Structures are given as C-alpha cells and as structure tokens.
Amino acid sequence: MADSVFRIGSLTKQFTAAALLMLAEDGKLSLDDPVNRYL
C-alpha cells in the first residue's frame, strides 16, 4: 500500500548498534575511530 508508513529507521538502529559492537568485539573496528576511516 502506498499510504502505509513503516518506521524502519527506528527499528534498524538497534541492529546496527549490535552489529557494530560485535565487530568491535572481534577486533575488526574500534568504537573510537572516526567514521571517515571506514567510508
């Protein structure tokens, strides 16, 4: 339906945070690094 509203942005923040923490735990990134290092 074209008039439906999905709040996907609010839902995906939790999954993104969990994925980042898992990568940090594996040593594949640091939470203190600037974002532009990975872009």
Predicted model as a PDB file, atoms N, CA, C, CB and O in Angstrom, pLDDT in the B-factor column:
MODEL        1                                                                  
ATOM      1  N   MET A   1       0.843  -1.193   0.000  1.00 53.00           N  
ATOM      2  CA  MET A   1       0.000   0.000   0.000  1.00 53.00           C  
ATOM      3  C   MET A   1       0.879   1.243   0.000  1.00 53.00           C  
ATOM      4  CB  MET A   1      -0.954   0.005   1.222  1.00 53.00           C  
ATOM      5  O   MET A   1       1.855   1.325   0.745  1.00 53.00           O  
ATOM      6  N   ALA A   2       0.539   2.170  -0.808  1.00 58.00           N  
ATOM      7  CA  ALA A   2       1.333   3.394  -0.921  1.00 58.00           C  
ATOM      8  C   ALA A   2       1.140   4.315   0.283  1.00 58.00           C  
ATOM      9  CB  ALA A   2       0.969   4.136  -2.199  1.00 58.00           C  
ATOM     10  O   ALA A   2       2.007   5.142   0.566  1.00 58.00           O  
ATOM     11  N   ASP A   3       0.030   4.187   0.991  1.00 67.00           N  
ATOM     12  CA  ASP A   3      -0.211   5.094   2.108  1.00 67.00           C  
ATOM     13  C   ASP A   3       0.245   4.508   3.448  1.00 67.00           C  
ATOM     14  CB  ASP A   3      -1.683   5.441   2.177  1.00 67.00           C  
ATOM     15  O   ASP A   3      -0.007   5.110   4.492  1.00 67.00           O  
ATOM     16  N   SER A   4       0.905   3.354   3.443  1.00 66.00           N  
ATOM     17  CA  SER A   4       1.421   2.753   4.671  1.00 66.00           C  
ATOM     18  C   SER A   4       2.710   3.447   5.087  1.00 66.00           C  
ATOM     19  CB  SER A   4       1.661   1.238   4.483  1.00 66.00           C  
ATOM     20  O   SER A   4       3.495   3.889   4.249  1.00 66.00           O  
ATOM     21  N   VAL A   5       2.911   3.534   6.395  1.00 71.00           N  
ATOM     22  CA  VAL A   5       4.127   4.138   6.926  1.00 71.00           C  
ATOM     23  C   VAL A   5       4.868   3.068   7.723  1.00 71.00           C  
ATOM     24  CB  VAL A   5       3.806   5.396   7.815  1.00 71.00           C  
ATOM     25  O   VAL A   5       4.334   2.496   8.674  1.00 71.00           O  
ATOM     26  N   PHE A   6       6.115   2.811   7.310  1.00 69.00           N  
ATOM     27  CA  PHE A   6       6.940   1.853   8.020  1.00 69.00           C  
ATOM     28  C   PHE A   6       8.039   2.610   8.749  1.00 69.00           C  
ATOM     29  CB  PHE A   6       7.535   0.796   7.052  1.00 69.00           C  
ATOM     30  O   PHE A   6       8.744   3.418   8.144  1.00 69.00           O  
ATOM     31  N   ARG A   7       8.187   2.360  10.013  1.00 69.00           N  
ATOM     32  CA  ARG A   7       9.202   3.028  10.829  1.00 69.00           C  
ATOM     33  C   ARG A   7      10.471   2.174  10.881  1.00 69.00           C  
ATOM     34  CB  ARG A   7       8.667   3.296  12.263  1.00 69.00           C  
ATOM     35  O   ARG A   7      10.912   1.745  11.947  1.00 69.00           O  
ATOM     36  N   ILE A   8      11.039   1.943   9.702  1.00 71.00           N  
ATOM     37  CA  ILE A   8      12.207   1.068   9.611  1.00 71.00           C  
ATOM     38  C   ILE A   8      13.446   1.713  10.230  1.00 71.00           C  
ATOM     39  CB  ILE A   8      12.483   0.709   8.153  1.00 71.00           C  
ATOM     40  O   ILE A   8      14.313   1.004  10.741  1.00 71.00           O  
ATOM     41  N   GLY A   9      13.546   3.034  10.195  1.00 67.00           N  
ATOM     42  CA  GLY A   9      14.711   3.713  10.753  1.00 67.00           C  
ATOM     43  C   GLY A   9      14.861   3.473  12.235  1.00 67.00           C  
ATOM     44  O   GLY A   9      15.976   3.263  12.712  1.00 67.00           O  
ATOM     45  N   SER A  10      13.777   3.498  12.971  1.00 74.00           N  
ATOM     46  CA  SER A  10      13.847   3.278  14.409  1.00 74.00           C  
ATOM     47  C   SER A  10      14.171   1.832  14.736  1.00 74.00           C  
ATOM     48  CB  SER A  10      12.543   3.677  15.066  1.00 74.00           C  
ATOM     49  O   SER A  10      14.817   1.558  15.748  1.00 74.00           O  
ATOM     50  N   LEU A  11      13.744   0.924  13.917  1.00 78.00           N  
ATOM     51  CA  LEU A  11      13.988  -0.494  14.164  1.00 78.00           C  
ATOM     52  C   LEU A  11      15.419  -0.886  13.819  1.00 78.00           C  
ATOM     53  CB  LEU A  11      13.011  -1.344  13.364  1.00 78.00           C  
ATOM     54  O   LEU A  11      16.021  -1.688  14.534  1.00 78.00           O  
ATOM     55  N   THR A  12      15.970  -0.349  12.758  1.00 85.00           N  
ATOM     56  CA  THR A  12      17.291  -0.771  12.304  1.00 85.00           C  
ATOM     57  C   THR A  12      18.424  -0.203  13.163  1.00 85.00           C  
ATOM     58  CB  THR A  12      17.490  -0.356  10.867  1.00 85.00           C  
ATOM     59  O   THR A  12      19.537  -0.727  13.113  1.00 85.00           O  
ATOM     60  N   LYS A  13      18.179   0.839  13.939  1.00 87.00           N  
ATOM     61  CA  LYS A  13      19.236   1.392  14.796  1.00 87.00           C  
ATOM     62  C   LYS A  13      19.743   0.351  15.783  1.00 87.00           C  
ATOM     63  CB  LYS A  13      18.725   2.623  15.552  1.00 87.00           C  
ATOM     64  O   LYS A  13      20.946   0.272  16.035  1.00 87.00           O  
ATOM     65  N   GLN A  14      18.850  -0.438  16.339  1.00 89.00           N  
ATOM     66  CA  GLN A  14      19.237  -1.461  17.312  1.00 89.00           C  
ATOM     67  C   GLN A  14      20.093  -2.536  16.659  1.00 89.00           C  
ATOM     68  CB  GLN A  14      17.995  -2.092  17.950  1.00 89.00           C  
ATOM     69  O   GLN A  14      21.071  -2.993  17.249  1.00 89.00           O  
ATOM     70  N   PHE A  15      19.733  -2.945  15.442  1.00 91.00           N  
ATOM     71  CA  PHE A  15      20.507  -3.970  14.746  1.00 91.00           C  
ATOM     72  C   PHE A  15      21.874  -3.432  14.329  1.00 91.00           C  
ATOM     73  CB  PHE A  15      19.741  -4.476  13.516  1.00 91.00           C  
ATOM     74  O   PHE A  15      22.871  -4.153  14.382  1.00 91.00           O  
ATOM     75  N   THR A  16      21.920  -2.176  13.919  1.00 90.00           N  
ATOM     76  CA  THR A  16      23.193  -1.560  13.541  1.00 90.00           C  
ATOM     77  C   THR A  16      24.116  -1.475  14.748  1.00 90.00           C  
ATOM     78  CB  THR A  16      22.966  -0.159  12.942  1.00 90.00           C  
ATOM     79  O   THR A  16      25.303  -1.785  14.644  1.00 90.00           O  
ATOM     80  N   ALA A  17      23.587  -1.062  15.878  1.00 92.00           N  
ATOM     81  CA  ALA A  17      24.393  -0.967  17.098  1.00 92.00           C  
ATOM     82  C   ALA A  17      24.920  -2.335  17.512  1.00 92.00           C  
ATOM     83  CB  ALA A  17      23.571  -0.353  18.239  1.00 92.00           C  
ATOM     84  O   ALA A  17      26.083  -2.459  17.898  1.00 92.00           O  
ATOM     85  N   ALA A  18      24.086  -3.353  17.437  1.00 95.00           N  
ATOM     86  CA  ALA A  18      24.512  -4.704  17.805  1.00 95.00           C  
ATOM     87  C   ALA A  18      25.602  -5.200  16.855  1.00 95.00           C  
ATOM     88  CB  ALA A  18      23.311  -5.672  17.792  1.00 95.00           C  
ATOM     89  O   ALA A  18      26.567  -5.824  17.295  1.00 95.00           O  
ATOM     90  N   ALA A  19      25.456  -4.932  15.570  1.00 95.00           N  
ATOM     91  CA  ALA A  19      26.456  -5.354  14.589  1.00 95.00           C  
ATOM     92  C   ALA A  19      27.792  -4.646  14.837  1.00 95.00           C  
ATOM     93  CB  ALA A  19      25.959  -5.069  13.157  1.00 95.00           C  
ATOM     94  O   ALA A  19      28.850  -5.269  14.754  1.00 95.00           O  
ATOM     95  N   LEU A  20      27.743  -3.351  15.141  1.00 93.00           N  
ATOM     96  CA  LEU A  20      28.975  -2.608  15.415  1.00 93.00           C  
ATOM     97  C   LEU A  20      29.671  -3.142  16.658  1.00 93.00           C  
ATOM     98  CB  LEU A  20      28.675  -1.117  15.584  1.00 93.00           C  
ATOM     99  O   LEU A  20      30.896  -3.266  16.675  1.00 93.00           O  
ATOM    100  N   LEU A  21      28.913  -3.457  17.690  1.00 95.00           N  
ATOM    101  CA  LEU A  21      29.516  -3.995  18.906  1.00 95.00           C  
ATOM    102  C   LEU A  21      30.129  -5.376  18.668  1.00 95.00           C  
ATOM    103  CB  LEU A  21      28.475  -4.072  20.018  1.00 95.00           C  
ATOM    104  O   LEU A  21      31.165  -5.704  19.246  1.00 95.00           O  
ATOM    105  N   MET A  22      29.498  -6.173  17.830  1.00 97.00           N  
ATOM    106  CA  MET A  22      30.062  -7.485  17.501  1.00 97.00           C  
ATOM    107  C   MET A  22      31.360  -7.338  16.730  1.00 97.00           C  
ATOM    108  CB  MET A  22      29.062  -8.314  16.690  1.00 97.00           C  
ATOM    109  O   MET A  22      32.314  -8.073  16.983  1.00 97.00           O  
ATOM    110  N   LEU A  23      31.414  -6.392  15.783  1.00 95.00           N  
ATOM    111  CA  LEU A  23      32.645  -6.150  15.037  1.00 95.00           C  
ATOM    112  C   LEU A  23      33.752  -5.620  15.943  1.00 95.00           C  
ATOM    113  CB  LEU A  23      32.389  -5.168  13.900  1.00 95.00           C  
ATOM    114  O   LEU A  23      34.917  -5.988  15.788  1.00 95.00           O  
ATOM    115  N   ALA A  24      33.390  -4.768  16.877  1.00 95.00           N  
ATOM    116  CA  ALA A  24      34.374  -4.239  17.820  1.00 95.00           C  
ATOM    117  C   ALA A  24      34.899  -5.353  18.718  1.00 95.00           C  
ATOM    118  CB  ALA A  24      33.760  -3.111  18.670  1.00 95.00           C  
ATOM    119  O   ALA A  24      36.087  -5.389  19.040  1.00 95.00           O  
ATOM    120  N   GLU A  25      34.026  -6.248  19.115  1.00 96.00           N  
ATOM    121  CA  GLU A  25      34.431  -7.371  19.962  1.00 96.00           C  
ATOM    122  C   GLU A  25      35.405  -8.295  19.232  1.00 96.00           C  
ATOM    123  CB  GLU A  25      33.200  -8.162  20.420  1.00 96.00           C  
ATOM    124  O   GLU A  25      36.310  -8.861  19.844  1.00 96.00           O  
ATOM    125  N   ASP A  26      35.215  -8.442  17.928  1.00 96.00           N  
ATOM    126  CA  ASP A  26      36.102  -9.270  17.102  1.00 96.00           C  
ATOM    127  C   ASP A  26      37.386  -8.550  16.723  1.00 96.00           C  
ATOM    128  CB  ASP A  26      35.382  -9.707  15.846  1.00 96.00           C  
ATOM    129  O   ASP A  26      38.267  -9.152  16.108  1.00 96.00           O  
ATOM    130  N   GLY A  27      37.514  -7.272  17.079  1.00 94.00           N  
ATOM    131  CA  GLY A  27      38.712  -6.508  16.764  1.00 94.00           C  
ATOM    132  C   GLY A  27      38.752  -5.987  15.340  1.00 94.00           C  
ATOM    133  O   GLY A  27      39.809  -5.574  14.864  1.00 94.00           O  
ATOM    134  N   LYS A  28      37.613  -6.001  14.649  1.00 92.00           N  
ATOM    135  CA  LYS A  28      37.578  -5.564  13.254  1.00 92.00           C  
ATOM    136  C   LYS A  28      37.356  -4.067  13.105  1.00 92.00           C  
ATOM    137  CB  LYS A  28      36.500  -6.302  12.516  1.00 92.00           C  
ATOM    138  O   LYS A  28      37.535  -3.521  12.017  1.00 92.00           O  
ATOM    139  N   LEU A  29      36.969  -3.401  14.179  1.00 91.00           N  
ATOM    140  CA  LEU A  29      36.873  -1.942  14.194  1.00 91.00           C  
ATOM    141  C   LEU A  29      36.973  -1.463  15.618  1.00 91.00           C  
ATOM    142  CB  LEU A  29      35.558  -1.451  13.544  1.00 91.00           C  
ATOM    143  O   LEU A  29      36.822  -2.238  16.563  1.00 91.00           O  
ATOM    144  N   SER A  30      37.226  -0.192  15.762  1.00 93.00           N  
ATOM    145  CA  SER A  30      37.286   0.418  17.086  1.00 93.00           C  
ATOM    146  C   SER A  30      36.173   1.449  17.195  1.00 93.00           C  
ATOM    147  CB  SER A  30      38.678   1.069  17.347  1.00 93.00           C  
ATOM    148  O   SER A  30      35.932   2.223  16.268  1.00 93.00           O  
ATOM    149  N   LEU A  31      35.510   1.450  18.322  1.00 90.00           N  
ATOM    150  CA  LEU A  31      34.419   2.402  18.519  1.00 90.00           C  
ATOM    151  C   LEU A  31      34.931   3.833  18.653  1.00 90.00           C  
ATOM    152  CB  LEU A  31      33.613   2.025  19.752  1.00 90.00           C  
ATOM    153  O   LEU A  31      34.154   4.784  18.559  1.00 90.00           O  
ATOM    154  N   ASP A  32      36.240   3.988  18.874  1.00 94.00           N  
ATOM    155  CA  ASP A  32      36.833   5.325  18.994  1.00 94.00           C  
ATOM    156  C   ASP A  32      37.317   5.889  17.668  1.00 94.00           C  
ATOM    157  CB  ASP A  32      37.980   5.288  19.961  1.00 94.00           C  
ATOM    158  O   ASP A  32      37.707   7.055  17.605  1.00 94.00           O  
ATOM    159  N   ASP A  33      37.301   5.084  16.601  1.00 91.00           N  
ATOM    160  CA  ASP A  33      37.746   5.555  15.286  1.00 91.00           C  
ATOM    161  C   ASP A  33      36.739   6.531  14.682  1.00 91.00           C  
ATOM    162  CB  ASP A  33      37.960   4.367  14.336  1.00 91.00           C  
ATOM    163  O   ASP A  33      35.537   6.397  14.911  1.00 91.00           O  
ATOM    164  N   PRO A  34      37.216   7.511  13.914  1.00 93.00           N  
ATOM    165  CA  PRO A  34      36.296   8.403  13.214  1.00 93.00           C  
ATOM    166  C   PRO A  34      35.593   7.657  12.083  1.00 93.00           C  
ATOM    167  CB  PRO A  34      37.046   9.632  12.662  1.00 93.00           C  
ATOM    168  O   PRO A  34      36.151   6.717  11.518  1.00 93.00           O  
ATOM    169  N   VAL A  35      34.389   8.067  11.756  1.00 88.00           N  
ATOM    170  CA  VAL A  35      33.585   7.411  10.731  1.00 88.00           C  
ATOM    171  C   VAL A  35      34.271   7.449   9.365  1.00 88.00           C  
ATOM    172  CB  VAL A  35      32.213   8.067  10.644  1.00 88.00           C  
ATOM    173  O   VAL A  35      34.193   6.484   8.605  1.00 88.00           O  
ATOM    174  N   ASN A  36      34.943   8.562   9.052  1.00 92.00           N  
ATOM    175  CA  ASN A  36      35.546   8.684   7.726  1.00 92.00           C  
ATOM    176  C   ASN A  36      36.661   7.674   7.482  1.00 92.00           C  
ATOM    177  CB  ASN A  36      36.084  10.075   7.540  1.00 92.00           C  
ATOM    178  O   ASN A  36      37.097   7.519   6.341  1.00 92.00           O  
ATOM    179  N   ARG A  37      37.125   6.999   8.492  1.00 88.00           N  
ATOM    180  CA  ARG A  37      38.117   5.930   8.295  1.00 88.00           C  
ATOM    181  C   ARG A  37      37.504   4.765   7.524  1.00 88.00           C  
ATOM    182  CB  ARG A  37      38.666   5.437   9.656  1.00 88.00           C  
ATOM    183  O   ARG A  37      38.215   4.058   6.809  1.00 88.00           O  
ATOM    184  N   TYR A  38      36.222   4.559   7.656  1.00 83.00           N  
ATOM    185  CA  TYR A  38      35.549   3.410   7.035  1.00 83.00           C  
ATOM    186  C   TYR A  38      34.732   3.789   5.801  1.00 83.00           C  
ATOM    187  CB  TYR A  38      34.645   2.741   8.046  1.00 83.00           C  
ATOM    188  O   TYR A  38      34.190   2.910   5.130  1.00 83.00           O  
ATOM    189  N   LEU A  39      34.638   5.051   5.500  1.00 88.00           N  
ATOM    190  CA  LEU A  39      33.876   5.488   4.324  1.00 88.00           C  
ATOM    191  C   LEU A  39      34.813   5.815   3.172  1.00 88.00           C  
ATOM    192  CB  LEU A  39      33.006   6.713   4.662  1.00 88.00           C  
ATOM    193  O   LEU A  39      34.358   6.201   2.095  1.00 88.00           O  
TER     194      LEU A  39                                                      
ENDMDL                                                                          
END                                                                             
